[in-house]
Amino acid sequence: MKMRSLALGVLLGIATSASALADRAPTVAERAHVEAILHAQGFQEWEGLELDDEVWQVDGAVALNGRKYHMEIDARTFAILKREPD
């Protein structure tokens, strides 16, 4: 029984760590936070948002001047790490 529990624990640990590294969509709360940051920076729309290695990747963020940008936002601090033309 102990061996089965240990094996199950190891498998769950591997599955959890593997999924943590995968790109994923934001939760409702995460999306709201990232969108608030983008709106505060003057962006009104964007094409894509996903978490990749603890960094929010924002594709096609449209600025007030109409230019599109790729943005990177730290998932822990929500600081803007990168803002470059798309």
Number of C-alpha atoms within 10 A of each C-alpha: 6 7 8 9 10 11 12 12 12 12 11 12 12 12 11 11 10 10 11 14 12 10 15 14 13 15 10 8 9 15 15 12 13 20 18 13 16 21 12 10 12 14 20 14 16 18 11 12 20 18 21 16 14 14 20 26 20 22 19 18 25 20 17 12 8 10 12 20 19 18 22 22 21 17 17 9 8 15 13 16 11 13 14 10 12 12
